[in-house]
């Protein structure tokens, strides 16, 4: 979606059909209106302050919450560039609806946090490694079993066989081969 606004008055001079589809505001209804009417009321003052700062031809990117004609809020990525339009100093702004992307990112963060809490709270010694076999998680139970703090292991390429715990070589081999092994579960602390 694209709109063009006049930089001195901050009024919309033009909007394309994609803008109409994005916010549901007809072209004839948006022309001549102040640009702050396309965002939620809580962001109007910030939008106007930002628009006043951008009084040159510079390129800018910002995120705003757009308000549709029906009252729905959409997260928009706004990329603007100073231009001359109909003989006046103006700014062309490309608007991209990133609402779904933002919702997906939030869901992923929540899921990652939940998984981290499950791993950390597990009474089972647990190590998680990335595709390159670097340790990403080393829980308290594994700290106790190996007497090795997570701070010494997270971020390092794993070498579980060198930790001195019985079965470490079997666990190490199973992880490297990425095949489950019946012996993998027989890791015990030697002092018990």
LUMKOL-437990 format. One record per residue: x, y, z of N, C-alpha, C, O in turn; residue in three letters; residue number from 1. Coordinates in Angstrom, 2 decimals, decimal comma, m for minus. Example, Ala and Ser with C-alpha at 12.3 -4.5 7.8 and 13.67 -1.06 7.14 Angstrom:
ATOM_n_u_n_v_n_w_ca_u_ca_v_ca_w_c_u_c_v_c_w_o_u_o_v_o_w_residuo_num
ATOM_13,19_m5,69_7,80_12,30_m4,50_7,80_13,20_m3,30_7,80_14,24_m3,32_8,46_ALA_1
ATOM_12,85_m2,25_7,08_13,67_m1,06_7,14_12,90_0,03_7,87_13,41_1,14_8,04_SER_2
//
This chain:
ATOM_n_u_n_v_n_w_ca_u_ca_v_ca_w_c_u_c_v_c_w_o_u_o_v_o_w_residuo_num
ATOM_0,85_m1,17_0,00_0,00_0,00_0,00_0,89_1,24_0,00_1,96_1,24_0,62_UNK_1
ATOM_0,47_2,26_m0,67_1,27_3,48_m0,73_0,39_4,71_m0,59_m0,73_4,77_m1,09_UNK_2
ATOM_0,95_5,69_0,11_0,31_7,00_0,16_1,39_8,06_0,03_2,57_7,82_0,30_UNK_3
ATOM_0,97_9,22_m0,39_1,87_10,37_m0,51_1,25_11,49_0,31_0,06_11,80_0,18_UNK_4
ATOM_2,09_12,09_1,17_1,58_13,23_1,94_2,48_14,44_1,76_3,68_14,32_1,52_UNK_5
ATOM_1,85_15,60_1,87_2,56_16,87_1,75_3,34_17,11_3,04_2,79_16,97_4,13_UNK_6
ATOM_4,61_17,48_2,92_5,46_17,58_4,10_5,23_18,83_4,93_5,59_18,86_6,11_UNK_7
ATOM_4,66_19,86_4,36_4,44_21,07_5,16_3,14_21,04_5,94_3,06_21,53_7,06_UNK_8
ATOM_2,10_20,44_5,34_0,79_20,39_5,99_0,46_19,01_6,57_m0,49_18,86_7,34_UNK_9
ATOM_1,25_18,02_6,19_1,06_16,63_6,64_m0,31_16,08_6,23_m0,92_15,30_6,95_UNK_10
ATOM_m0,77_16,51_5,06_m2,05_16,01_4,56_m1,80_15,03_3,42_m0,84_15,17_2,66_UNK_11
ATOM_m2,66_14,04_3,31_m2,54_13,01_2,28_m2,90_13,62_0,93_m3,94_14,24_0,78_UNK_12
ATOM_m2,01_13,43_m0,05_m2,24_13,94_m1,41_m2,72_12,82_m2,33_m3,46_13,07_m3,28_UNK_13
ATOM_m2,29_11,58_m2,06_m2,68_10,46_m2,92_m2,53_9,15_m2,15_m1,71_9,03_m1,24_UNK_14
ATOM_m3,33_8,17_m2,54_m3,24_6,83_m1,97_m3,65_5,84_m3,05_m4,54_6,12_m3,84_UNK_15
ATOM_m2,99_4,69_m3,08_m3,32_3,71_m4,11_m4,40_2,73_m3,64_m4,83_2,76_m2,49_UNK_16
ATOM_m4,81_1,86_m4,55_m5,87_0,89_m4,24_m5,44_m0,07_m3,15_m6,28_m0,53_m2,37_UNK_17
ATOM_m4,16_m0,40_m3,07_m3,66_m1,30_m2,02_m3,85_m0,65_m0,64_m4,10_m1,35_0,34_UNK_18
ATOM_m3,73_0,67_m0,57_m3,97_1,38_0,70_m5,44_1,22_1,09_m5,75_0,99_2,26_UNK_19
ATOM_m6,32_1,36_0,12_m7,76_1,19_0,37_m8,02_m0,22_0,91_m8,78_m0,40_1,87_UNK_20
ATOM_m7,39_m1,22_0,29_m7,55_m2,61_0,74_m6,98_m2,82_2,15_m7,57_m3,56_2,94_UNK_21
ATOM_m5,85_m2,19_2,46_m5,21_m2,36_3,75_m6,03_m1,79_4,89_m6,26_m2,46_5,90_UNK_22
ATOM_m6,47_m0,54_4,75_m7,16_0,12_5,86_m8,66_0,33_5,63_m9,37_0,77_6,54_UNK_23
ATOM_m9,13_0,03_4,43_m10,55_0,17_4,18_m11,03_1,60_4,08_m12,23_1,87_4,17_UNK_24
ATOM_m10,11_2,53_3,90_m10,47_3,94_3,78_m10,44_4,31_2,30_m9,38_4,22_1,68_UNK_25
ATOM_m11,55_4,71_1,72_m11,58_5,05_0,29_m10,62_6,21_m0,03_m10,36_7,07_0,81_UNK_26
ATOM_m10,11_6,20_m1,25_m9,16_7,23_m1,67_m9,74_8,63_m1,50_m9,04_9,54_m1,04_UNK_27
ATOM_m10,98_8,82_m1,87_m11,57_10,16_m1,77_m11,76_10,59_m0,31_m11,80_11,78_m0,02_UNK_28
ATOM_m11,87_9,62_0,59_m12,05_9,94_2,02_m10,72_10,27_2,70_m10,70_11,00_3,69_UNK_29
ATOM_m9,62_9,73_2,18_m8,31_9,95_2,83_m7,62_11,20_2,28_m6,86_11,84_3,01_UNK_30
ATOM_m7,87_11,57_1,03_m7,22_12,74_0,44_m7,59_14,00_1,23_m8,76_14,25_1,51_UNK_31
ATOM_m6,56_14,77_1,57_m6,76_16,01_2,30_m6,78_15,84_3,81_m6,74_16,83_4,54_UNK_32
ATOM_m6,85_14,60_4,29_m6,85_14,36_5,74_m5,42_14,33_6,26_m4,49_14,01_5,53_UNK_33
ATOM_m5,27_14,65_7,52_m3,96_14,61_8,16_m3,51_13,16_8,27_m4,32_12,27_8,51_UNK_34
ATOM_m2,21_12,93_8,08_m1,69_11,57_8,12_m1,88_10,88_9,47_m1,88_9,65_9,53_UNK_35
ATOM_m2,06_11,64_10,54_m2,20_11,01_11,85_m3,51_10,24_12,00_m3,66_9,46_12,94_UNK_36
ATOM_m4,46_10,44_11,08_m5,74_9,74_11,19_m5,66_8,27_10,79_m6,62_7,52_11,00_UNK_37
ATOM_m4,53_7,84_10,23_m4,43_6,44_9,82_m3,86_5,55_10,93_m3,83_4,32_10,77_UNK_38
ATOM_m3,42_6,13_12,04_m2,88_5,32_13,14_m3,80_5,41_14,35_m4,68_6,26_14,41_UNK_39
ATOM_m3,57_4,52_15,31_m4,39_4,53_16,51_m4,16_5,83_17,27_m3,08_6,41_17,19_UNK_40
ATOM_m5,17_6,29_18,02_m5,05_7,58_18,72_m3,81_7,69_19,62_m3,23_8,76_19,73_UNK_41
ATOM_m3,42_6,60_20,25_m2,27_6,64_21,16_m0,95_6,93_20,44_0,02_7,33_21,09_UNK_42
ATOM_m0,89_6,73_19,14_0,34_6,95_18,39_0,33_8,22_17,54_1,32_8,53_16,88_UNK_43
ATOM_m0,75_8,95_17,55_m0,87_10,12_16,68_0,17_11,19_16,97_0,78_11,74_16,05_UNK_44
ATOM_0,39_11,47_18,23_1,37_12,50_18,59_2,77_12,08_18,17_3,54_12,89_17,65_UNK_45
ATOM_3,11_10,81_18,38_4,43_10,29_17,99_4,62_10,33_16,49_5,69_10,68_15,99_UNK_46
ATOM_3,57_9,97_15,76_3,64_9,99_14,29_3,90_11,41_13,79_4,73_11,62_12,91_UNK_47
ATOM_3,20_12,37_14,35_3,38_13,76_13,91_4,78_14,27_14,26_5,38_14,99_13,47_UNK_48
ATOM_5,29_13,91_15,43_6,64_14,33_15,82_7,66_13,74_14,84_8,60_14,41_14,43_UNK_49
ATOM_7,46_12,47_14,48_8,36_11,81_13,54_8,26_12,46_12,16_9,28_12,66_11,50_UNK_50
ATOM_7,06_12,78_11,73_6,86_13,40_10,41_7,55_14,76_10,35_8,10_15,13_9,31_UNK_51
ATOM_7,51_15,52_11,45_8,17_16,83_11,47_9,69_16,70_11,37_10,35_17,55_10,78_UNK_52
ATOM_10,24_15,62_11,95_11,70_15,38_11,87_12,12_15,05_10,45_13,24_15,38_10,04_UNK_53
ATOM_11,25_14,42_9,69_11,59_13,95_8,35_11,20_14,97_7,30_10,31_14,72_6,49_UNK_54
ATOM_11,84_16,09_7,31_11,49_17,16_6,36_12,49_17,26_5,22_12,61_18,30_4,57_UNK_55
ATOM_13,22_16,18_4,98_14,16_16,15_3,86_13,87_14,94_2,99_12,82_14,31_3,12_UNK_56
ATOM_14,78_14,61_2,12_14,58_13,48_1,21_15,05_12,15_1,76_15,15_11,18_1,01_UNK_57
ATOM_15,35_12,08_3,04_15,91_10,86_3,61_14,93_9,70_3,59_13,71_9,87_3,54_UNK_58
ATOM_15,50_8,50_3,64_14,73_7,27_3,71_14,52_6,93_5,18_15,43_7,08_5,99_UNK_59
ATOM_13,32_6,47_5,52_13,05_6,13_6,92_12,18_4,89_6,99_11,42_4,59_6,08_UNK_60
ATOM_12,30_4,17_8,11_11,46_3,00_8,37_10,95_3,10_9,79_11,70_3,45_10,70_UNK_61
ATOM_9,68_2,80_9,98_9,08_2,83_11,31_7,92_1,83_11,33_7,45_1,37_10,29_UNK_62
ATOM_7,49_1,50_12,52_6,34_0,61_12,70_5,24_1,37_13,41_5,47_2,01_14,44_UNK_63
ATOM_4,03_1,30_12,86_2,88_1,99_13,41_1,70_1,03_13,47_1,65_0,05_12,73_UNK_64
ATOM_0,77_1,33_14,35_m0,46_0,56_14,41_m1,52_1,32_13,64_m1,99_2,38_14,07_UNK_65
ATOM_m1,89_0,77_12,49_m2,89_1,40_11,64_m4,29_1,07_12,11_m4,55_m0,01_12,64_UNK_66
ATOM_m5,18_2,00_11,91_m6,57_1,83_12,31_m7,43_1,74_11,05_m7,51_2,69_10,27_UNK_67
ATOM_m8,07_0,59_10,87_m8,92_0,41_9,69_m10,23_1,16_9,89_m10,57_1,59_11,00_UNK_68
ATOM_m10,95_1,29_8,82_m12,25_1,98_8,88_m13,21_1,26_9,84_m14,05_1,89_10,47_UNK_69
ATOM_m13,06_m0,07_9,95_m13,94_m0,86_10,82_m13,45_m0,89_12,27_m14,09_m1,50_13,13_UNK_70
ATOM_m12,31_m0,23_12,55_m11,79_m0,17_13,91_m10,77_m1,23_14,24_m10,28_m1,29_15,37_UNK_71
ATOM_m10,42_m2,08_13,28_m9,40_m3,11_13,48_m8,01_m2,48_13,49_m7,74_m1,54_12,74_UNK_72
ATOM_m7,15_m3,00_14,35_m5,78_m2,48_14,43_m4,87_m3,42_13,66_m4,92_m4,63_13,82_UNK_73
ATOM_m4,03_m2,84_12,81_m3,04_m3,61_12,04_m1,66_m3,01_12,26_m1,49_m1,79_12,24_UNK_74
ATOM_m0,69_m3,87_12,47_0,69_m3,41_12,61_1,25_m3,20_11,21_1,22_m4,10_10,37_UNK_75
ATOM_1,76_m1,99_10,97_2,26_m1,64_9,64_3,73_m1,25_9,70_4,16_m0,50_10,58_UNK_76
ATOM_4,48_m1,77_8,76_5,85_m1,31_8,56_5,74_m0,18_7,54_5,18_m0,38_6,46_UNK_77
ATOM_6,25_0,98_7,88_6,17_2,14_7,00_7,57_2,55_6,55_8,42_2,88_7,38_UNK_78
ATOM_7,79_2,51_5,25_9,07_2,94_4,67_8,78_4,18_3,84_8,01_4,14_2,88_UNK_79
ATOM_9,40_5,29_4,23_9,12_6,56_3,56_10,35_7,17_2,91_11,48_6,93_3,32_UNK_80
ATOM_10,09_7,96_1,86_11,16_8,64_1,12_10,65_10,00_0,70_9,54_10,12_0,20_UNK_81
ATOM_11,47_11,02_0,91_11,10_12,36_0,48_11,10_12,44_m1,04_12,02_11,94_m1,69_UNK_82
ATOM_10,06_13,07_m1,60_9,94_13,22_m3,06_9,32_14,58_m3,37_8,93_15,31_m2,46_UNK_83
ATOM_9,25_14,91_m4,65_8,48_16,08_m5,09_7,23_15,52_m5,75_7,32_14,65_m6,62_UNK_84
ATOM_6,06_16,01_m5,34_4,80_15,51_m5,89_3,92_16,70_m6,25_3,61_17,54_m5,40_UNK_85
ATOM_3,54_16,78_m7,50_2,73_17,88_m8,01_3,33_19,24_m7,65_2,62_20,17_m7,26_UNK_86
ATOM_4,67_19,33_m7,78_5,38_20,57_m7,55_5,58_20,93_m6,08_6,02_22,04_m5,78_UNK_87
ATOM_5,28_20,02_m5,17_5,43_20,30_m3,75_6,32_19,25_m3,08_6,44_18,11_m3,54_UNK_88
ATOM_6,92_19,66_m1,98_7,72_18,74_m1,19_6,78_17,75_m0,50_5,84_18,13_0,20_UNK_89
ATOM_7,05_16,47_m0,73_6,15_15,44_m0,20_6,94_14,23_0,27_8,17_14,18_0,16_UNK_90
ATOM_6,23_13,27_0,77_6,85_12,03_1,23_5,98_10,87_0,75_4,78_10,83_1,01_UNK_91
ATOM_6,61_9,92_0,06_5,93_8,71_m0,37_6,18_7,65_0,70_7,32_7,44_1,12_UNK_92
ATOM_5,12_7,01_1,14_5,23_6,02_2,22_4,65_4,70_1,74_3,49_4,62_1,34_UNK_93
ATOM_5,47_3,66_1,79_5,05_2,31_1,47_4,66_1,63_2,77_5,47_1,55_3,69_UNK_94
ATOM_3,42_1,15_2,85_2,91_0,51_4,06_2,75_m0,98_3,82_2,14_m1,40_2,84_UNK_95
ATOM_3,29_m1,77_4,72_3,21_m3,22_4,62_2,59_m3,76_5,91_3,09_m3,48_7,00_UNK_96
ATOM_1,50_m4,52_5,79_0,84_m5,10_6,96_1,70_m6,24_7,49_1,85_m7,27_6,83_UNK_97
ATOM_2,26_m6,06_8,68_3,10_m7,09_9,30_2,43_m7,67_10,55_3,11_m8,25_11,40_UNK_98
ATOM_1,13_m7,52_10,66_0,39_m8,00_11,82_0,59_m9,49_12,03_0,88_m9,93_13,14_UNK_99
ATOM_0,43_m10,28_10,97_0,56_m11,73_11,08_1,99_m12,11_11,45_2,21_m12,99_12,28_UNK_100
ATOM_2,96_m11,44_10,83_4,36_m11,73_11,14_4,66_m11,42_12,60_5,32_m12,21_13,27_UNK_101
ATOM_4,17_m10,29_13,09_4,39_m9,93_14,50_3,72_m10,93_15,43_4,30_m11,31_16,45_UNK_102
ATOM_2,50_m11,36_15,10_1,80_m12,34_15,94_2,55_m13,66_15,95_2,64_m14,32_16,99_UNK_103
ATOM_3,09_m14,06_14,81_3,87_m15,30_14,72_5,15_m15,18_15,52_5,54_m16,13_16,21_UNK_104
ATOM_5,82_m14,04_15,44_7,05_m13,83_16,22_6,77_m13,90_17,71_7,55_m14,49_18,46_UNK_105
ATOM_5,67_m13,30_18,15_5,29_m13,34_19,57_4,99_m14,76_20,02_5,40_m15,17_21,10_UNK_106
ATOM_4,27_m15,51_19,18_3,94_m16,90_19,51_5,22_m17,74_19,61_5,33_m18,60_20,48_UNK_107
ATOM_6,17_m17,48_18,73_7,44_m18,21_18,76_8,22_m17,88_20,03_8,77_m18,78_20,67_UNK_108
ATOM_8,27_m16,61_20,41_8,96_m16,21_21,64_8,34_m16,88_22,85_9,04_m17,37_23,73_UNK_109
ATOM_7,01_m16,90_22,90_6,30_m17,52_24,01_6,61_m19,01_24,07_6,85_m19,57_25,14_UNK_110
ATOM_6,60_m19,65_22,92_6,88_m21,08_22,84_8,32_m21,38_23,27_8,56_m22,34_24,00_UNK_111
ATOM_9,26_m20,57_22,82_10,67_m20,77_23,21_10,86_m20,59_24,71_11,59_m21,35_25,33_UNK_112
ATOM_10,21_m19,59_25,29_10,30_m19,36_26,72_9,72_m20,53_27,50_10,29_m20,98_28,50_UNK_113
ATOM_8,59_m21,02_27,03_7,95_m22,17_27,68_8,85_m23,39_27,63_9,02_m24,08_28,65_UNK_114
ATOM_9,43_m23,68_26,48_10,33_m24,82_26,33_11,54_m24,67_27,24_11,97_m25,63_27,88_UNK_115
ATOM_12,09_m23,47_27,30_13,24_m23,21_28,16_12,89_m23,47_29,63_13,70_m24,04_30,37_UNK_116
ATOM_11,70_m23,07_30,05_11,26_m23,30_31,42_11,08_m24,79_31,70_11,40_m25,27_32,79_UNK_117
ATOM_10,57_m25,53_30,72_10,40_m26,97_30,88_11,75_m27,65_31,01_11,94_m28,50_31,89_UNK_118
ATOM_12,68_m27,29_30,15_14,02_m27,90_30,19_14,71_m27,58_31,51_15,26_m28,47_32,16_UNK_119
ATOM_14,69_m26,31_31,89_15,38_m25,90_33,11_14,76_m26,54_34,35_15,48_m26,88_35,29_UNK_120
ATOM_13,45_m26,70_34,36_12,77_m27,25_35,53_12,72_m28,77_35,57_12,26_m29,34_36,56_UNK_121
ATOM_13,19_m29,41_34,53_13,13_m30,86_34,49_14,08_m31,49_35,51_15,22_m31,04_35,65_UNK_122
ATOM_13,61_m32,53_36,22_14,51_m33,24_37,13_15,48_m34,16_36,38_16,41_m34,70_36,97_UNK_123
ATOM_15,25_m34,32_35,08_16,13_m35,17_34,27_17,29_m34,34_33,73_17,08_m33,23_33,24_UNK_124
ATOM_18,50_m34,86_33,83_19,63_m34,14_33,24_19,38_m33,95_31,74_19,19_m34,92_31,01_UNK_125
ATOM_19,39_m32,70_31,30_19,01_m32,40_29,91_19,99_m31,42_29,29_20,32_m30,38_29,86_UNK_126
ATOM_20,45_m31,79_28,09_21,29_m30,91_27,29_20,60_m30,75_25,94_20,06_m31,71_25,39_UNK_127
ATOM_20,62_m29,53_25,41_20,08_m29,25_24,09_21,19_m28,64_23,27_21,92_m27,76_23,73_UNK_128
ATOM_21,32_m29,13_22,03_22,36_m28,62_21,14_21,76_m28,19_19,82_20,73_m28,70_19,39_UNK_129
ATOM_22,42_m27,24_19,18_21,96_m26,81_17,86_22,48_m27,77_16,80_23,10_m28,79_17,13_UNK_130
ATOM_22,24_m27,46_15,55_22,62_m28,34_14,45_24,13_m28,55_14,36_24,59_m29,56_13,83_UNK_131
ATOM_24,91_m27,59_14,88_26,37_m27,71_14,85_26,92_m28,32_16,13_28,13_m28,30_16,37_UNK_132
ATOM_26,03_m28,87_16,96_26,37_m29,52_18,23_26,97_m28,57_19,26_27,77_m28,98_20,09_UNK_133
ATOM_26,57_m27,30_19,19_26,92_m26,35_20,25_25,82_m26,41_21,30_24,64_m26,46_20,96_UNK_134
ATOM_26,20_m26,42_22,55_25,24_m26,51_23,64_24,45_m25,20_23,73_25,03_m24,12_23,80_UNK_135
ATOM_23,11_m25,32_23,72_22,25_m24,15_23,86_21,58_m24,13_25,23_21,26_m23,06_25,75_UNK_136
ATOM_21,37_m25,30_25,83_20,75_m25,41_27,16_21,45_m26,53_27,93_21,75_m27,59_27,39_UNK_137
ATOM_21,68_m26,27_29,19_22,34_m27,22_30,10_21,63_m27,02_31,44_21,88_m26,03_32,13_UNK_138
ATOM_20,74_m27,94_31,81_19,89_m27,66_32,96_20,56_m27,97_34,31_21,66_m28,52_34,37_UNK_139
ATOM_19,87_m27,59_35,38_20,40_m27,75_36,74_20,68_m29,21_37,08_21,68_m29,52_37,73_UNK_140
ATOM_19,82_m30,11_36,63_20,03_m31,53_36,91_21,33_m32,02_36,26_22,04_m32,84_36,83_UNK_141
ATOM_21,63_m31,52_35,08_22,88_m31,90_34,41_24,07_m31,24_35,09_25,15_m31,82_35,14_UNK_142
ATOM_23,89_m30,03_35,59_24,95_m29,38_36,38_25,30_m30,26_37,58_26,48_m30,49_37,87_UNK_143
ATOM_24,27_m30,73_38,27_24,49_m31,57_39,45_25,17_m32,88_39,07_26,11_m33,30_39,74_UNK_144
ATOM_24,71_m33,52_38,00_25,25_m34,80_37,57_26,72_m34,69_37,16_27,53_m35,54_37,53_UNK_145
ATOM_27,05_m33,68_36,42_28,40_m33,56_35,86_29,32_m32,66_36,66_30,53_m32,61_36,41_UNK_146
ATOM_28,74_m31,93_37,63_29,47_m30,93_38,40_30,09_m29,86_37,48_31,15_m29,31_37,75_UNK_147
ATOM_29,39_m29,59_36,40_29,84_m28,60_35,43_28,74_m27,55_35,29_27,61_m27,89_34,92_UNK_148
ATOM_29,03_m26,28_35,58_27,99_m25,25_35,48_27,60_m24,99_34,02_28,40_m25,16_33,11_UNK_149
ATOM_26,36_m24,59_33,84_25,86_m24,28_32,50_26,71_m23,21_31,84_26,93_m23,25_30,62_UNK_150
ATOM_27,20_m22,26_32,62_28,01_m21,17_32,06_29,28_m21,69_31,38_29,82_m21,04_30,49_UNK_151
ATOM_29,75_m22,85_31,82_30,96_m23,43_31,22_30,65_m24,21_29,95_31,55_m24,53_29,18_UNK_152
ATOM_29,37_m24,53_29,73_29,02_m25,38_28,60_28,22_m24,67_27,50_28,44_m24,95_26,31_UNK_153
ATOM_27,33_m23,78_27,86_26,48_m23,12_26,86_27,34_m22,32_25,89_28,18_m21,52_26,29_UNK_154
ATOM_27,10_m22,56_24,62_27,86_m21,88_23,57_29,04_m22,69_23,06_29,60_m22,37_22,00_UNK_155
ATOM_29,43_m23,70_23,78_30,57_m24,52_23,37_30,12_m25,74_22,60_29,01_m26,24_22,79_UNK_156
ATOM_30,98_m26,20_21,73_30,71_m27,45_21,03_30,83_m28,55_22,08_31,77_m28,54_22,88_UNK_157
ATOM_29,91_m29,48_22,08_29,85_m30,46_23,17_30,98_m31,47_23,10_31,48_m31,81_22,03_UNK_158
ATOM_31,37_m31,95_24,27_32,30_m33,06_24,42_31,89_m33,77_25,70_32,60_m33,74_26,70_UNK_159
ATOM_30,74_m34,41_25,65_30,17_m35,02_26,84_31,02_m36,17_27,38_30,99_m36,44_28,58_UNK_160
ATOM_31,76_m36,83_26,53_32,60_m37,94_26,99_33,71_m37,49_27,91_34,22_m38,29_28,69_UNK_161
ATOM_34,11_m36,23_27,83_35,21_m35,71_28,65_34,75_m35,25_30,02_35,56_m34,76_30,81_UNK_162
ATOM_33,47_m35,38_30,32_32,96_m34,87_31,59_33,16_m35,81_32,77_32,95_m35,43_33,92_UNK_163
ATOM_33,55_m37,03_32,49_33,81_m37,96_33,58_32,57_m38,63_34,13_32,63_m39,23_35,20_UNK_164
ATOM_31,46_m38,58_33,44_30,28_m39,29_33,92_30,15_m40,60_33,17_30,40_m40,67_31,97_UNK_165
ATOM_29,77_m41,63_33,89_29,62_m42,95_33,28_28,60_m42,86_32,15_27,57_m42,20_32,31_UNK_166
ATOM_28,86_m43,50_31,05_27,95_m43,46_29,93_28,12_m42,25_29,04_27,43_m42,11_28,03_UNK_167
ATOM_29,03_m41,37_29,40_29,25_m40,16_28,60_29,64_m40,47_27,18_29,18_m39,80_26,26_UNK_168
ATOM_30,47_m41,47_26,99_30,89_m41,85_25,64_29,70_m42,37_24,83_29,58_m42,06_23,65_UNK_169
ATOM_28,84_m43,14_25,47_27,67_m43,68_24,77_26,73_m42,54_24,39_26,21_m42,50_23,28_UNK_170
ATOM_26,50_m41,60_25,32_25,65_m40,46_25,05_26,24_m39,61_23,94_25,54_m39,18_23,02_UNK_171
ATOM_27,55_m39,38_24,02_28,25_m38,60_23,01_28,09_m39,25_21,64_27,76_m38,56_20,67_UNK_172
ATOM_28,31_m40,54_21,54_28,22_m41,24_20,26_26,79_m41,19_19,72_26,59_m41,01_18,52_UNK_173
ATOM_25,80_m41,37_20,59_24,41_m41,34_20,15_24,04_m39,97_19,61_23,31_m39,87_18,62_UNK_174
ATOM_24,53_m38,91_20,25_24,21_m37,56_19,79_24,88_m37,25_18,47_24,27_m36,65_17,58_UNK_175
ATOM_26,13_m37,64_18,33_26,86_m37,38_17,09_26,22_m38,12_15,93_26,09_m37,58_14,83_UNK_176
ATOM_25,81_m39,36_16,18_25,17_m40,15_15,12_23,72_m39,75_14,93_23,10_m40,11_13,93_UNK_177
ATOM_23,17_m39,00_15,90_21,78_m38,57_15,87_20,83_m39,75_15,76_19,78_m39,67_15,12_UNK_178
ATOM_21,22_m40,83_16,40_20,37_m42,02_16,45_20,13_m42,36_17,90_21,07_m42,35_18,70_UNK_179
ATOM_18,89_m42,65_18,27_18,63_m43,04_19,65_19,30_m44,38_19,96_19,37_m45,26_19,11_UNK_180
ATOM_19,75_m44,51_21,16_20,41_m45,73_21,60_19,80_m46,16_22,92_19,51_m45,31_23,77_UNK_181
ATOM_19,61_m47,44_23,10_19,06_m47,95_24,36_20,01_m47,62_25,51_19,57_m47,44_26,64_UNK_182
ATOM_21,31_m47,54_25,21_22,29_m47,27_26,25_22,34_m45,79_26,62_22,92_m45,44_27,65_UNK_183
ATOM_21,77_m44,93_25,82_21,80_m43,49_26,08_21,20_m43,14_27,43_21,65_m42,19_28,06_UNK_184
ATOM_20,23_m43,88_27,88_19,53_m43,58_29,12_20,26_m44,08_30,37_19,77_m43,88_31,48_UNK_185
ATOM_21,40_m44,73_30,20_22,11_m45,30_31,35_23,23_m44,40_31,84_24,30_m44,90_32,20_UNK_186
ATOM_23,01_m43,12_31,87_24,00_m42,18_32,38_23,80_m42,07_33,89_22,72_m41,68_34,34_UNK_187
ATOM_24,81_m42,39_34,66_24,72_m42,34_36,12_25,90_m41,58_36,68_26,97_m41,55_36,08_UNK_188
ATOM_25,69_m41,00_37,81_26,76_m40,29_38,48_27,64_m41,31_39,17_27,13_m42,21_39,84_UNK_189
ATOM_28,98_m41,19_39,02_29,90_m42,20_39,54_30,02_m42,26_41,04_30,39_m43,30_41,58_UNK_190
ATOM_29,72_m41,15_41,76_29,93_m41,15_43,19_28,75_m41,76_43,96_28,73_m41,69_45,19_UNK_191
ATOM_27,79_m42,32_43,28_26,63_m42,93_43,97_26,60_m44,42_43,79_25,70_m45,08_44,29_UNK_192
//
